[in-house]
Amino acid sequence: VNIRPLHDKILVRRDEAETKTSSGIYLPETGKERPKTGTIHAVGDGALNTDTGVRIPLSVKKGDRVIFTSYAGTEVKLDGEELLIMSEDDILAVID
């Protein structure tokens, strides 16, 4: 499925939740914390500057690994996989 987010929106594939701790204890479904990291799957063409009418390019690109806020974005399910559509403002950092 090809999805193109609009304006300053970004499509992110959230990382998988850990199934066991570093000491080897398996976590139940209710004990797993949803990861706040993911990989950018697609980006929009940038926000529109209302004064000049020029697009402001995004500072992230497809393939970047990012950290985002806890309640960022809207979850969508496409072809069996869950993705997040969020604003660029919801991204806290890019992982190098």
C-alpha positions in Angstrom: 0.0 0.0 0.0 1.4 3.4 -0.9 0.4 6.1 1.5 1.5 9.7 1.2 1.0 11.8 4.4 -0.1 15.4 3.8 1.7 18.6 4.8 3.8 18.1 8.0 2.5 14.6 8.8 4.7 11.5 9.1 3.9 7.8 8.8 5.8 5.8 11.4 6.2 2.0 12.0 6.4 1.5 15.7 9.2 -0.9 17.0 8.1 -4.2 18.4 7.6 -4.4 22.2 10.1 -6.5 24.1 8.8 -10.0 25.1 11.3 -10.6 27.9 13.5 -8.6 30.2 17.3 -8.4 30.0 17.4 -10.9 32.9 15.4 -13.4 30.8 11.9 -13.1 32.4 9.1 -13.3 29.9 6.5 -10.5 30.0 2.8 -11.0 29.7 0.9 -9.0 27.2 -0.5 -6.7 29.9 3.0 -6.0 31.2 4.6 -4.9 27.9 5.2 -1.2 27.5 4.5 0.2 24.1 7.8 1.4 22.5 8.2 5.1 21.9 10.6 4.5 19.0 10.0 3.6 15.4 11.1 4.0 11.8 9.7 6.6 9.4 7.8 4.9 6.5 6.7 8.1 4.6 6.8 11.8 5.0 4.6 14.7 3.8 5.7 17.6 1.6 6.0 20.1 4.5 3.9 22.7 6.2 2.7 25.7 4.2 4.0 29.1 5.3 0.9 31.2 5.2 2.8 34.5 4.7 4.9 33.5 1.7 3.0 30.5 0.4 6.2 28.4 0.3 6.5 24.9 1.8 8.7 24.4 4.8 10.6 21.1 4.3 10.6 18.5 7.1 13.8 17.9 9.1 13.3 14.1 9.0 13.2 11.7 6.0 12.1 8.2 5.2 14.1 5.5 6.9 15.1 7.7 10.0 14.7 6.0 13.4 13.0 8.4 15.8 11.8 8.7 19.4 8.4 10.2 19.8 6.1 11.3 22.6 4.0 8.8 24.5 0.6 9.8 23.1 1.8 10.8 19.6 -0.2 10.3 16.5 -3.2 8.3 15.3 -3.0 4.5 14.9 -4.1 3.1 11.6 -4.1 -0.5 10.5 -3.2 -1.2 6.8 -2.7 -4.6 5.3 -2.4 -6.2 8.8 0.3 -3.9 10.1 -0.2 -1.0 12.6 1.3 2.3 11.7 1.1 5.8 13.3 0.4 9.0 11.5 1.8 11.9 13.5 2.9 15.5 13.2 6.6 16.3 13.0 6.2 18.2 16.3 5.5 14.8 18.0 9.1 13.7 17.3 11.5 14.3 20.1 14.8 13.0 18.5 16.4 11.2 15.6 18.5 8.1 16.5 21.8 8.1 14.5 
